[in-house]
Amino acid sequence: MMYCPRCGSKTKAEESYCVICGAQLPKDIDERAQGQGLTVGG
C-alpha cells in the first residue's frame, strides 16, 4: 500500500500527484510505501 506523504491518503504507483490534496508524490516508491513524513495542518 502506498500513501501520500503530505495527507496520508492512499495512492497508486502510477500517480504523480495526490488526488486528495494535490501534492506531488515522491518518485521513490519505497518512500511512499512507508507512509512516513506526514505533516499536520497542511
N, C-alpha and C positions, 0 to 999 in steps of 0.2 A: 504494500500500500504506500502511496506517495502523498505528500501533503505540501501545501503552500507554506513557506517559512514565515510569511507575514501574518496570515489569518488562520492557518491551521486547517483549511478545508481540503478535502480530498482532491487530488489532481490525477491526470492521466499522463503517461510518459511522453506522448506526442504533443502535449500542450506547452506553449511557450509562455503563456500568461494565465494567471488565475482567473477563472470565470466568475468568482465571487468578488474579489477585491481589486482585480486588475493588475496586481503586482507581477513584474517579470519573474518567471520561475528560473531557478538555477539550472544551468546546463548539466551540472553534475547530478546524475540520477541518485547517487548514494546520499547526497546532501538532502534531497527531497524525501528519500525513503526513511531517513531518521526522524523527520518531523521535528527537528530542533530549530532553535532560533526564533521562536515566536515572540512578537512584540505586543505588548498590551497597550491598548489605547491608540493604535494605528500609527 
